[in-house]
Amino acid sequence: MTTDPGTGLDGGAPEVPGLLSPRDVLLGIVVGLVLAAALVVVTPGARTHLLGGTDLRETTVVAVRPGAVPGDVDKPRTTYDLTWSAGADDRTATFRRSGDPDHAVGDTWDLWVSPDGSVVETTSPLTTWLWLGIGLPLFILLIGLVVRWRGRTEARAVVREAERIEARRGHAPGPPAS
C-alpha cells in the first residue's frame, strides 16, 4: 500500500499531468540545441558551410552516376560531378545525394560550394542555421508534447475507468472519506 494520499489504492486516482511546463519547454530547447551542435560536429563540411566557407555558384553537371548506399542496395544514391568557374579557373567537385538522379549532364544547378570543392550544399547557410537553431528544438518540443499528451490520455483513462466502477457500485465519485 502506498503512503502518498494523492495516488494508489487508498488515495484515489492518479493526478492527470498538465501539458508542457516552462521547465519542460526550456529542457526541450536545450536538448534540441545540443543535438543541433552534435550534428554540426559529426557532419562533414557542416562547420565550413555554416561559418560562411561556401559561396552560391552556378555549377554545371558533367557526369551523373546512379548507385546505391554502400551496404544497402535498396537505397539509391546519385553521384554528380560538377564544374564551375571561379575567375579564370575552372573548378570541380563531386556531390553525393540520396535518391534517384534529378539532374542530367549539362544541367546548371545553383549550389553552395566551398572554393576547393570539398563542401557542396543545396541550401544556404542561413537556412541551415534556422533549421538547426529553430527547427530541431521545435521538433524536440513536438515530441515532448506528444509524449505528454499520451501520458495525459492514459491517466484520464484510469480516472474514467475508476468513475465507471464507482458508478456501477452505486457510489457517486467524490473525495475520499476521512
C-alpha positions in Angstrom: 0.0 0.0 0.0 1.2 3.5 -0.8 1.6 6.3 1.8 1.0 9.1 -0.8 -2.5 10.4 -0.2 -2.8 11.5 -3.9 -2.3 8.2 -5.6 -2.7 4.5 -5.2 -5.4 2.2 -3.8 -6.3 4.2 -0.7 -5.7 7.7 -2.1 -7.8 7.9 -5.2 -7.0 8.2 -8.9 -3.6 9.4 -10.2 -3.2 13.0 -10.9 -3.5 13.9 -14.6 -0.3 15.7 -15.7 -0.5 19.1 -17.3 0.9 20.0 -20.7 4.4 21.2 -21.1 5.7 23.4 -18.2 8.1 26.3 -18.8 10.8 23.9 -17.4 9.9 21.3 -20.0 10.0 23.8 -22.8 13.4 25.0 -21.7 14.7 21.4 -21.4 13.3 20.7 -25.0 15.1 23.8 -26.4 18.4 22.9 -24.7 18.2 19.3 -25.9 17.4 20.4 -29.4 20.3 22.8 -29.5 22.7 20.2 -28.1 21.5 17.8 -30.8 22.0 20.5 -33.4 25.5 21.2 -32.2 26.3 17.4 -32.3 25.0 17.2 -35.9 27.3 20.1 -36.9 30.3 18.4 -35.2 29.7 14.9 -36.8 28.5 16.1 -40.3 31.5 16.5 -42.7 31.7 20.0 -44.1 28.8 21.4 -41.9 31.1 23.8 -40.0 32.6 25.1 -43.2 29.2 25.7 -44.7 27.7 27.3 -41.5 30.6 29.6 -40.9 30.5 31.1 -44.4 33.0 28.9 -46.2 30.7 28.2 -49.1 29.5 30.5 -51.9 26.5 30.3 -54.1 27.8 29.1 -57.5 26.1 28.2 -60.8 27.6 24.7 -61.4 27.2 22.5 -64.4 26.6 18.8 -64.1 29.3 17.0 -66.2 28.6 13.4 -65.0 25.8 11.5 -63.3 26.4 8.1 -61.7 23.4 6.4 -60.2 24.2 3.9 -57.4 23.2 2.7 -54.0 24.1 3.4 -50.5 27.0 1.1 -49.6 25.6 -1.9 -47.8 22.0 -1.2 -48.7 21.1 -1.8 -52.3 17.5 -0.7 -51.7 18.5 2.9 -51.0 19.5 4.8 -54.2 22.3 7.4 -54.1 23.4 9.5 -57.0 26.8 10.9 -57.5 27.2 14.1 -59.6 30.4 15.5 -61.0 30.2 19.3 -61.1 32.2 22.1 -62.6 32.1 25.9 -62.2 34.2 28.9 -63.0 35.9 30.9 -60.2 37.5 33.8 -62.0 39.9 32.4 -64.6 40.0 29.0 -63.0 37.7 26.0 -63.7 36.9 24.1 -60.6 35.3 20.7 -60.0 33.5 18.9 -57.2 31.8 15.6 -56.5 28.4 15.7 -54.9 26.5 12.7 -53.5 22.8 12.9 -52.9 20.3 10.3 -51.7 17.7 9.3 -54.2 17.4 8.8 -57.9 19.0 11.3 -60.4 17.1 14.5 -60.6 19.6 16.4 -62.8 21.2 15.3 -66.1 24.6 16.0 -67.8 24.6 19.6 -69.0 22.1 20.9 -66.4 23.0 24.0 -64.5 22.5 23.8 -60.7 22.8 26.6 -58.2 24.7 25.1 -55.2 26.7 26.4 -52.2 30.2 25.3 -52.9 33.5 25.8 -51.0 36.4 27.2 -53.0 38.2 23.9 -53.1 35.0 21.9 -53.9 35.2 19.8 -50.7 31.8 21.0 -49.4 28.7 21.2 -51.6 25.3 22.0 -50.1 21.9 22.7 -51.6 20.7 25.2 -49.0 22.1 28.5 -47.9 24.0 28.7 -44.6 21.2 30.9 -43.2 18.6 28.2 -44.0 20.7 25.6 -42.4 21.2 27.8 -39.2 17.4 28.3 -39.0 16.7 24.6 -39.3 19.3 23.6 -36.7 18.6 26.5 -34.3 14.8 26.7 -34.5 13.5 23.6 -36.4 15.3 21.0 -34.4 14.3 22.4 -30.9 10.7 22.8 -32.1 10.8 19.1 -33.3 12.0 18.0 -29.9 9.3 20.1 -28.2 6.7 18.4 -30.5 8.0 15.0 -29.5 7.7 16.1 -25.8 4.2 17.4 -26.4 3.1 14.1 -28.0 4.6 12.1 -25.1 3.0 14.3 -22.5 -0.4 14.1 -24.4 -0.1 10.3 -24.4 0.6 10.3 -20.6 -2.4 12.6 -20.0 -4.6 10.3 -22.2 -3.6 7.2 -20.2 -4.1 8.9 -16.8 -7.5 10.2 -17.8 -8.4 6.6 -19.0 -7.6 5.4 -15.5 -9.7 8.1 -13.9 -12.7 7.4 -16.2 -12.5 3.7 -15.5 -12.4 4.3 -11.8 -15.5 6.6 -12.2 -17.3 3.8 -14.1 -16.5 1.3 -11.5 -17.7 3.6 -8.7 -20.9 4.3 -10.7 -21.6 0.6 -11.0 -21.2 0.2 -7.3 -23.7 3.0 -6.8 -21.2 5.4 -5.2 -21.0 8.9 -6.5 -17.4 9.9 -7.4 -16.1 12.4 -4.9 -13.4 13.0 -2.4 -12.4 10.0 -0.3 -13.9 9.7 3.2 -11.8 10.8 6.1 
